[in-house]
Amino acid sequence: MVVPEPRRLLLEWAEKYKERYRWRLRSSFETSNPFGSTLTQINSSLEPLLRAPYAFTAAAAAADAPFIDVDRVDIFLLSKPNDTKLRQLDKRPTPERAPRLGFIYPYDEGVFLDARNEASLPRVSNIQAYLDLYARGGRDLKQADYLLEKAIAPRWMAV
């Protein structure tokens, strides 16, 4: 399949996705982060707590689009596990400058499409990270644009 205007298609998709994303945030929850400030530290500490598949989203985009300081790390959880252990993270001491953790139950499993595990870090695809950054808006929108220009659009030219 050839998409004649991939950028326009992605922007229209992002607008529609924004509505669904914000709706899903209502069933998500946020906790403090006792694990550290890097995704590697967070991931190694989360692995024993999470049995179901999970993937980092917007914060993982920093690998391909290092643009902003991360103040919240969003994590998609494939299924709704017993999240009591995750919710109790708020009771543990938090290191200085550690970003908050947001746990999101996605609308469907599509957020895991083309997810990858690089350097033992489960992360969504760049397209999904773009959609999530776009939906968050604000300064994250600038990182979404950067990700589009530097990591996504060049792959369209390579085909």
N, CA, C and O of each residue as an XYZ file, in Angstrom:
636
protein
N       0.846     -1.162      0.000
C       0.000      0.000      0.000
C       0.899      1.234      0.000
O       1.898      1.290      0.718
N       0.535      2.205     -0.803
C       1.266      3.458     -0.866
C       0.345      4.566     -0.356
O      -0.784      4.718     -0.821
N       0.837      5.314      0.583
C       0.085      6.441      1.131
C       0.659      7.706      0.508
O       1.818      8.036      0.761
N      -0.121      8.424     -0.301
C       0.432      9.581     -1.005
C       0.816     10.750     -0.094
O       1.757     11.481     -0.403
N       0.117     10.936      1.007
C       0.423     12.047      1.914
C       0.511     11.512      3.355
O      -0.402     11.728      4.152
N       1.603     10.821      3.685
C       1.691     10.210      5.018
C       1.648     11.220      6.168
O       1.076     10.935      7.220
N       2.244     12.387      5.973
C       2.250     13.395      7.039
C       0.826     13.852      7.357
O       0.440     13.957      8.521
N       0.062     14.119      6.314
C      -1.325     14.564      6.513
C      -2.159     13.471      7.178
O      -2.968     13.752      8.062
N      -1.959     12.231      6.751
C      -2.669     11.106      7.356
C      -2.328     10.988      8.839
O      -3.216     10.796      9.669
N      -1.046     11.103      9.172
C      -0.624     10.997     10.571
C      -1.210     12.134     11.414
O      -1.628     11.907     12.550
N      -1.244     13.343     10.873
C      -1.809     14.468     11.617
C      -3.307     14.290     11.858
O      -3.803     14.607     12.939
N      -4.021     13.789     10.867
C      -5.456     13.540     11.060
C      -5.675     12.426     12.082
O      -6.580     12.507     12.913
N      -4.849     11.397     12.017
C      -4.917     10.297     12.979
C      -4.652     10.837     14.382
O      -5.346     10.475     15.331
N      -3.656     11.696     14.509
C      -3.293     12.252     15.817
C      -4.440     13.056     16.419
O      -4.674     12.992     17.626
N      -5.144     13.800     15.602
C      -6.294     14.575     16.094
C      -7.380     13.653     16.637
O      -7.941     13.914     17.701
N      -7.679     12.584     15.917
C      -8.697     11.620     16.376
C      -8.211     10.874     17.615
O      -8.983     10.617     18.539
N      -6.944     10.536     17.624
C      -6.367      9.791     18.739
C      -6.413     10.602     20.028
O      -6.606     10.051     21.112
N      -6.234     11.915     19.904
C      -6.209     12.788     21.080
C      -7.474     12.625     21.921
O      -7.403     12.598     23.150
N      -8.612     12.519     21.277
C      -9.871     12.337     22.004
C      -9.860     11.031     22.809
O     -10.229     11.006     23.983
N      -9.436      9.966     22.160
C      -9.401      8.656     22.812
C      -8.370      8.624     23.933
O      -8.617      8.043     24.990
N      -7.222      9.244     23.707
C      -6.148      9.277     24.700
C      -6.629      9.964     25.974
O      -6.453      9.448     27.078
N      -7.225     11.112     25.807
C      -7.685     11.847     26.994
C      -8.763     11.078     27.744
O      -8.833     11.147     28.971
N      -9.593     10.355     27.029
C     -10.614      9.519     27.674
C      -9.937      8.403     28.480
O     -10.363      8.094     29.593
N      -8.878      7.799     27.914
C      -8.174      6.706     28.594
C      -7.455      7.208     29.852
O      -7.260      6.437     30.792
N      -7.066      8.460     29.884
C      -6.390      8.989     31.069
C      -7.292      8.953     32.295
O      -6.813      8.937     33.428
N      -8.592      8.940     32.063
C      -9.519      8.873     33.202
C      -9.395      7.561     33.964
O      -9.637      7.517     35.170
N      -9.019      6.494     33.268
C      -8.869      5.208     33.952
C      -7.407      4.916     34.295
O      -7.090      3.836     34.794
N      -6.523      5.870     34.029
C      -5.120      5.675     34.371
C      -4.871      6.174     35.797
O      -5.753      6.749     36.435
N      -3.677      5.946     36.266
C      -3.322      6.478     37.586
C      -1.854      6.865     37.584
O      -1.063      6.365     36.785
N      -1.510      7.754     38.482
C      -0.156      8.279     38.583
C       0.377      7.994     39.985
O      -0.358      8.052     40.971
N       1.667      7.686     40.050
C       2.305      7.452     41.347
C       3.636      8.191     41.388
O       4.131      8.686     40.375
N       4.194      8.247     42.583
C       5.554      8.765     42.689
C       6.497      7.688     42.153
O       6.080      6.564     41.874
N       7.749      8.043     42.016
C       8.725      7.156     41.407
C       9.900      6.945     42.358
O      10.778      7.803     42.450
N       9.929      5.829     43.060
C      11.033      5.575     43.990
C      12.256      4.940     43.328
O      13.220      4.595     44.012
N      12.224      4.783     41.993
C      13.239      3.984     41.312
C      14.434      4.749     40.771
O      15.519      4.179     40.659
N      14.273      6.005     40.437
C      15.375      6.766     39.854
C      14.897      7.625     38.701
O      13.706      7.665     38.392
N      15.842      8.318     38.063
C      15.457      9.279     37.039
C      15.589      8.760     35.610
O      15.066      9.387     34.689
N      16.265      7.643     35.399
C      16.424      7.140     34.037
C      15.421      6.025     33.752
O      14.947      5.342     34.660
N      15.112      5.862     32.474
C      14.190      4.792     32.081
C      14.762      3.418     32.405
O      14.016      2.500     32.746
N      16.062      3.273     32.303
C      16.698      1.991     32.625
C      16.500      1.648     34.099
O      16.178      0.507     34.431
N      16.689      2.621     34.980
C      16.475      2.386     36.414
C      15.012      2.047     36.691
O      14.712      1.122     37.446
N      14.119      2.794     36.081
C      12.686      2.573     36.288
C      12.298      1.196     35.787
O      11.587      0.456     36.468
N      12.766      0.851     34.591
C      12.407     -0.432     34.000
C      12.904     -1.613     34.828
O      12.154     -2.558     35.075
N      14.149     -1.563     35.253
C      14.684     -2.697     36.017
C      13.945     -2.894     37.340
O      13.862     -4.015     37.843
N      13.412     -1.821     37.900
C      12.659     -1.945     39.148
C      11.203     -2.339     38.906
O      10.574     -2.951     39.769
N      10.669     -1.992     37.738
C       9.279     -2.351     37.427
C       9.121     -3.800     36.998
O       8.079     -4.407     37.242
N      10.141     -4.358     36.363
C      10.044     -5.725     35.828
C       9.518     -6.736     36.847
O       8.633     -7.525     36.514
N      10.033     -6.738     38.076
C       9.512     -7.722     39.039
C       8.064     -7.441     39.469
O       7.369     -8.350     39.923
N       7.606     -6.193     39.330
C       6.256     -5.835     39.762
C       5.195     -6.117     38.705
O       4.021     -6.296     39.031
N       5.604     -6.155     37.452
C       4.648     -6.308     36.358
C       4.806     -7.653     35.671
O       5.877     -7.980     35.159
N       3.745     -8.418     35.664
C       3.768     -9.717     34.986
C       3.284     -9.581     33.547
O       3.781    -10.276     32.661
N       2.336     -8.707     33.307
C       1.775     -8.514     31.976
C       2.722     -7.642     31.141
O       3.501     -6.862     31.689
N       2.648     -7.779     29.821
C       3.475     -6.905     28.971
C       3.174     -5.425     29.211
O       2.042     -5.041     29.507
N       4.201     -4.622     29.076
C       4.075     -3.181     29.235
C       5.070     -2.514     28.299
O       6.000     -3.153     27.808
N       4.865     -1.217     28.056
C       5.786     -0.473     27.199
C       5.796      0.995     27.600
O       4.757      1.580     27.908
N       6.980      1.571     27.589
C       7.125      3.005     27.827
C       6.678      3.733     26.567
O       6.889      3.257     25.452
N       6.073      4.870     26.756
C       5.599      5.610     25.589
C       6.342      6.920     25.417
O       7.516      6.889     25.047
N       5.742      8.048     25.660
C       6.318      9.351     25.304
C       7.756      9.526     25.798
O       8.590     10.038     25.051
N       8.067      9.128     27.001
C       9.429      9.297     27.528
C      10.440      8.498     26.719
O      11.596      8.903     26.596
N      10.015      7.367     26.170
C      10.924      6.542     25.370
C      11.294      7.226     24.060
O      12.303      6.884     23.443
N      10.487      8.186     23.637
C      10.793      8.921     22.406
C      12.078      9.722     22.549
O      12.684     10.102     21.547
N      12.493      9.979     23.764
C      13.715     10.750     23.993
C      14.942     10.049     23.401
O      15.958     10.698     23.153
N      14.861      8.742     23.174
C      15.977      8.034     22.553
C      16.184      8.495     21.113
O      17.321      8.608     20.654
N      15.086      8.764     20.398
C      15.181      9.208     19.013
C      14.985     10.711     18.860
O      15.353     11.288     17.837
N      14.417     11.333     19.860
C      14.165     12.774     19.814
C      14.462     13.392     21.173
O      13.544     13.779     21.895
N      15.750     13.487     21.527
C      16.102     14.038     22.838
C      15.816     15.532     22.865
O      16.605     16.339     22.374
N      14.701     15.878     23.433
C      14.233     17.248     23.268
C      13.914     17.941     24.580
O      14.295     19.095     24.775
N      13.222     17.259     25.481
C      12.777     17.914     26.708
C      13.153     17.081     27.925
O      13.450     15.892     27.815
N      13.134     17.720     29.079
C      13.281     16.981     30.324
C      11.957     16.290     30.596
O      10.888     16.866     30.396
N      12.039     15.077     31.044
C      10.840     14.284     31.279
C      10.377     14.482     32.716
O      11.141     14.254     33.654
N       9.128     14.905     32.892
C       8.597     15.083     34.240
C       7.568     14.008     34.590
O       7.146     13.893     35.740
N       7.171     13.225     33.587
C       6.249     12.110     33.824
C       6.578     11.014     32.816
O       6.728     11.280     31.623
N       6.688      9.794     33.299
C       6.955      8.640     32.451
C       5.664      7.838     32.363
O       5.197      7.273     33.353
N       5.091      7.797     31.149
C       3.865      7.032     30.937
C       4.197      5.624     30.484
O       5.096      5.408     29.672
N       3.453      4.669     31.027
C       3.676      3.262     30.745
C       2.338      2.634     30.397
O       1.391      2.688     31.182
N       2.266      2.034     29.203
C       1.065      1.299     28.824
C       1.142     -0.098     29.422
O       2.170     -0.769     29.330
N       0.050     -0.528     30.032
C      -0.061     -1.876     30.568
C      -1.027     -2.642     29.679
O      -2.126     -2.162     29.404
N      -0.634     -3.824     29.227
C      -1.465     -4.576     28.290
C      -2.790     -4.989     28.899
O      -3.839     -4.848     28.271
N      -2.748     -5.488     30.093
C      -3.992     -5.894     30.734
C      -4.036     -5.300     32.135
O      -3.022     -4.870     32.684
N      -5.216     -5.291     32.685
C      -5.383     -4.696     34.012
C      -4.977     -5.723     35.077
O      -5.775     -6.573     35.471
N      -3.735     -5.631     35.530
C      -3.291     -6.562     36.570
C      -3.797     -6.092     37.928
O      -4.454     -5.057     38.044
N      -3.484     -6.854     38.920
C      -3.734     -6.370     40.273
C      -2.707     -5.267     40.498
O      -1.530     -5.543     40.729
N      -3.153     -4.032     40.429
C      -2.218     -2.920     40.472
C      -1.987     -2.367     41.877
O      -1.529     -1.235     42.027
N      -2.293     -3.138     42.884
C      -2.095     -2.681     44.260
C      -0.640     -2.329     44.529
O      -0.355     -1.304     45.149
N       0.292     -3.175     44.066
C       1.716     -2.904     44.296
C       2.143     -1.610     43.607
O       2.949     -0.849     44.142
N       1.602     -1.372     42.431
C       1.945     -0.148     41.709
C       1.396      1.083     42.423
O       2.082      2.100     42.535
N       0.180      0.990     42.896
C      -0.436      2.125     43.581
C       0.265      2.434     44.905
O       0.224      3.572     45.372
N       0.904      1.440     45.509
C       1.603      1.648     46.774
C       2.971      2.321     46.593
O       3.651      2.620     47.575
N       3.368      2.557     45.349
C       4.642      3.246     45.118
C       4.633      4.649     45.718
O       5.687      5.190     46.051
N       3.447      5.237     45.854
C       3.344      6.573     46.454
C       3.820      6.604     47.895
O       4.167      7.667     48.410
N       3.840      5.462     48.549
C       4.233      5.403     49.963
C       5.742      5.286     50.144
O       6.235      5.361     51.269
N       6.479      5.105     49.053
C       7.922      4.939     49.146
C       8.627      6.273     48.896
O       8.096      7.116     48.173
N       9.802      6.480     49.474
C      10.534      7.738     49.256
C      10.951      7.886     47.786
O      11.273      6.909     47.111
N      10.934      9.119     47.322
C      11.238      9.415     45.922
C      12.546     10.183     45.816
O      12.739     11.178     46.515
N      13.455      9.728     44.939
C      14.698     10.490     44.738
C      14.404     11.862     44.124
O      13.400     12.047     43.435
N      15.280     12.799     44.383
C      15.120     14.145     43.825
C      15.175     14.072     42.301
O      15.971     13.320     41.740
N      14.343     14.838     41.648
C      14.254     14.947     40.187
C      13.756     13.682     39.500
O      13.877     13.563     38.281
N      13.210     12.758     40.234
C      12.659     11.557     39.614
C      11.298     11.894     39.013
O      10.453     12.465     39.703
N      11.066     11.558     37.755
C       9.767     11.859     37.152
C       8.666     10.999     37.752
O       8.923      9.892     38.226
N       7.453     11.504     37.732
C       6.302     10.730     38.202
C       6.044      9.604     37.211
O       6.471      9.673     36.059
N       5.346      8.569     37.663
C       4.995      7.436     36.799
C       3.501      7.454     36.521
O       2.695      7.583     37.443
N       3.133      7.326     35.256
C       1.734      7.249     34.867
C       1.469      5.884     34.241
O       2.168      5.482     33.311
N       0.486      5.186     34.734
C       0.141      3.863     34.213
C      -1.179      3.977     33.465
O      -2.185      4.421     34.018
N      -1.160      3.571     32.201
C      -2.316      3.742     31.327
C      -2.752      2.379     30.792
O      -1.937      1.598     30.303
N      -4.051      2.113     30.896
C      -4.635      0.933     30.273
C      -5.177      1.383     28.919
O      -6.158      2.124     28.870
N      -4.558      0.949     27.816
C      -4.964      1.460     26.506
C      -6.334      0.948     26.073
O      -6.847     -0.045     26.588
N      -6.895      1.652     25.124
C      -8.190      1.297     24.555
C      -8.147     -0.093     23.926
O      -9.084     -0.878     24.069
N      -7.064     -0.386     23.236
C      -6.880     -1.710     22.633
C      -5.386     -2.020     22.571
O      -4.557     -1.213     22.992
N      -5.058     -3.183     22.050
C      -3.663     -3.616     22.007
C      -2.860     -2.953     20.893
O      -1.665     -3.213     20.756
N      -3.502     -2.099     20.094
C      -2.824     -1.445     18.989
C      -1.632     -0.604     19.404
O      -0.724     -0.386     18.602
N      -1.617     -0.128     20.643
C      -0.476      0.683     21.095
C       0.806     -0.151     21.152
O       1.905      0.401     21.183
N       0.665     -1.467     21.165
C       1.841     -2.336     21.206
C       2.309     -2.758     19.806
O       3.302     -3.474     19.677
N       1.601     -2.321     18.760
C       1.975     -2.649     17.394
C       3.349     -2.067     17.083
O       3.578     -0.876     17.290
N       4.237     -2.873     16.602
C       5.623     -2.477     16.290
C       6.401     -1.992     17.504
O       7.413     -1.306     17.359
N       5.936     -2.342     18.699
C       6.721     -2.020     19.901
C       8.044     -2.763     19.799
O       8.144     -3.792     19.129
N       9.035     -2.242     20.455
C      10.350     -2.871     20.380
C      10.986     -2.899     21.762
O      10.597     -2.170     22.675
N      11.958     -3.751     21.872
C      12.669     -3.896     23.131
C      14.136     -3.618     22.844
O      14.881     -4.525     22.472
N      14.551     -2.377     23.013
C      15.928     -1.986     22.748
C      16.646     -1.754     24.063
O      16.161     -1.039     24.940
N      17.806     -2.370     24.182
C      18.603     -2.257     25.409
C      17.764     -2.663     26.623
O      17.817     -2.021     27.672
N      16.990     -3.740     26.462
C      16.120     -4.263     27.522
C      15.109     -3.235     28.013
O      14.716     -3.252     29.180
N      14.692     -2.346     27.130
C      13.713     -1.323     27.467
C      12.516     -1.465     26.531
O      12.620     -1.154     25.344
N      11.376     -1.933     27.053
C      10.200     -2.068     26.189
C       9.618     -0.700     25.867
O       9.266      0.065     26.765
N       9.520     -0.401     24.575
C       9.019      0.911     24.174
C       8.103      0.788     22.966
O       8.247     -0.110     22.136
N       7.166      1.708     22.895
C       6.237      1.720     21.779
C       6.982      2.180     20.520
O       8.109      2.668     20.596
N       6.342      2.017     19.378
C       6.927      2.484     18.125
C       7.002      4.013     18.118
O       6.354      4.681     18.924
N       7.788      4.547     17.210
C       7.874      6.009     17.097
C       6.534      6.614     16.693
O       6.201      7.719     17.122
N       5.769      5.906     15.877
C       4.443      6.406     15.485
C       3.558      6.526     16.720
O       2.891      7.543     16.911
N       3.551      5.483     17.565
C       2.734      5.529     18.776
C       3.229      6.616     19.727
O       2.425      7.333     20.323
N       4.533      6.739     19.869
C       5.079      7.801     20.732
C       4.666      9.167     20.196
O       4.333     10.066     20.968
N       4.688      9.323     18.879
C       4.249     10.588     18.285
C       2.795     10.871     18.649
O       2.460     11.978     19.070
N       1.935      9.872     18.484
C       0.517     10.051     18.806
C       0.321     10.448     20.267
O      -0.492     11.322     20.571
N       1.056      9.815     21.161
C       0.920     10.110     22.589
C       1.442     11.505     22.928
O       0.817     12.231     23.701
N       2.572     11.877     22.360
C       3.111     13.221     22.590
C       2.158     14.278     22.039
O       1.910     15.295     22.688
N       1.634     14.041     20.863
C       0.693     14.973     20.242
C      -0.549     15.127     21.116
O      -1.037     16.238     21.324
N      -1.053     14.010     21.622
C      -2.261     14.041     22.455
C      -2.020     14.775     23.764
O      -2.932     15.414     24.287
N      -0.822     14.695     24.297
C      -0.520     15.387     25.553
C      -0.478     16.896     25.361
O      -0.795     17.655     26.277
N      -0.084     17.330     24.163
C      -0.075     18.762     23.857
C       1.011     19.516     24.603
O       1.945     18.911     25.129
N       0.890     20.834     24.649
C       1.857     21.680     25.345
C       3.253     21.521     24.796
O       3.445     21.449     23.582
N       4.226     21.465     25.679
C       5.615     21.336     25.227
C       5.894     19.968     24.621
O       6.856     19.804     23.870
N       5.057     18.984     24.943
C       5.225     17.661     24.343
C       4.934     17.702     22.848
O       5.448     16.875     22.095
N       4.127     18.642     22.417
C       3.825     18.791     20.994
C       5.092     19.154     20.211
O       5.262     18.731     19.067
N       5.967     19.927     20.824
C       7.233     20.267     20.166
C       8.107     19.034     20.003
O       8.775     18.873     18.981
N       8.106     18.163     21.004
C       8.881     16.937     20.876
C       8.250     16.028     19.830
O       8.965     15.335     19.105
N       6.920     16.019     19.741
C       6.244     15.228     18.716
C       6.684     15.689     17.330
O       6.984     14.865     16.466
N       6.724     16.995     17.117
C       7.165     17.534     15.830
C       8.603     17.141     15.531
O       8.934     16.769     14.406
N       9.452     17.228     16.543
C      10.858     16.854     16.378
C      10.976     15.373     16.024
O      11.740     15.009     15.130
N      10.228     14.522     16.715
C      10.240     13.085     16.441
C       9.778     12.814     15.008
O      10.353     11.977     14.312
N       8.751     13.515     14.579
C       8.246     13.358     13.218
C       9.328     13.724     12.195
O       9.568     12.983     11.242
N       9.967     14.859     12.402
C      10.970     15.343     11.439
C      12.244     14.500     11.422
O      12.800     14.229     10.357
N      12.702     14.088     12.598
C      14.016     13.434     12.693
C      13.979     11.911     12.644
O      14.964     11.293     12.239
N      12.879     11.292     13.041
C      12.867      9.833     13.117
C      11.794      9.173     12.241
O      12.015      8.081     11.718
N      10.659      9.810     12.079
C       9.568      9.170     11.333
C       9.614      9.515      9.846
O       9.669      8.615      9.008
N       9.592     10.795      9.511
C       9.555     11.212      8.110
C      10.748     10.701      7.288
O      10.554     10.325      6.132
N      11.956     10.670      7.825
C      13.074     10.121      7.016
C      12.843      8.675      6.581
O      13.335      8.269      5.528
N      12.120      7.905      7.353
C      11.831      6.516      6.968
C      10.863      6.467      5.799
O      10.891      5.520      5.013
N       9.998      7.483      5.671
C       9.091      7.532      4.516
C       9.894      7.762      3.233
O       9.556      7.228      2.177
N      10.940      8.548      3.337
C      11.750      8.862      2.164
C      12.588      7.652      1.733
O      12.936      7.522      0.559
N      12.905      6.775      2.680
C      13.738      5.619      2.394
C      13.001      4.543      1.619
O      13.629      3.663      1.031
N      11.680      4.604      1.610
C      10.892      3.555      0.943
C      10.762      3.838     -0.527
O      10.134      3.065     -1.251
